């Protein structure tokens, strides 16, 4: 049985393995080099300091996927906007784990009084696009040939989910 829970620092090695597989073998991450455990620790500590959650999918004591939200852009007026990320271990894809990991992200964004969630998805990743559509995300942009990986140009699709929060947005 798959359980979704808040990530702990002890999950970082498994998170790193899943992430590095995505970097090295997919276009889910527009990066070329594997990350180090120290890079993942810094990433995790920044998420904690900013108050953004990281969730893991666990089955039989093994982390098989993770998800997170974080700032979409750095300027102050974007404070009600977040970007989501979902990664599933290569041997676990196609089992509905992404769905299980996206649901708590949306709930967390609402609890944090966010107004929108943005997802940047490689345009060939039809599974991720369909997953986000099932949760109400709409395509809001398509950027042509903005990445280059595996000897080809990559297009990026931006999807967005509007939330009903915050009740009382403020500037500053």
Secondary structure, DSSP 8 states (H G I E B T S, - for coil): -EEEEE--GGGHHHHHHHHHHHHHH-SSS---S---HHHHHHHHHHHHHHT--EEEEEETTEEEEEEEEEES-SSGGGTTEEEEEEEE-GGGTTSSHHHHHHHHHHHHHHHTT--EEEEEEETT-HHHHHHHHHTT-EEEEEEEEEEEETTEEEEEEEEEEE----SS----
